[in-house]
């Protein structure tokens, strides 16, 4: 319960920062491109709101024991985002605020045992309800950057970066479609991650940077120009994070 309470506090703070950014957008700015190809800021904000609804469904599943899908289908998820993307800025902000409040209210009803219940998203293996909170925090923090409205990876809280970086780096370990790299973060403490195929050959590049800049590069939210490549050369291009 202490871990869940702490995570909910972090989610609320991240949501407040997001809402402050979104509330400053004009209707015209809400229709401008985001950092995500093909999506406007309105798409991003609608996605954040529908994500809150979907993850709330998983909390209901955990509390009741009755399966409640995150989304009816991938197509339904995409249709809902398209349908809401073109709304005025005030409507987008209200949707983000109200869906976040409903998510928080549902989370407040879960007991200690509920957080251990297994749920599933649209794709991937089951995970505990406590993992829902981790996913929600990542959605808010990462997509806040995607708004391209003044919030950057450098603004991510250190605790978020420290938690997310090992998890994201590990998702690249063993991937055959990724360049093989040794990645070091500036410290203290220094951290080392190896990404790309599992093989004994020398890495394609040895890369160093701040934890936030490394995380942003791995997530595809930065081009790596703030990173340093040992022995020169360009920062390799990564496949999409998944």
Helices and strands as residue ranges (DSSP letters): H 2-23, H 27-30, H 41-64, H 74-85, H 89-107, G 113-116, E 118-119, E 127-128, H 130-146, G 153-155, H 158-172, E 181-185, E 192-195, E 205-209, H 211-218, E 228-229
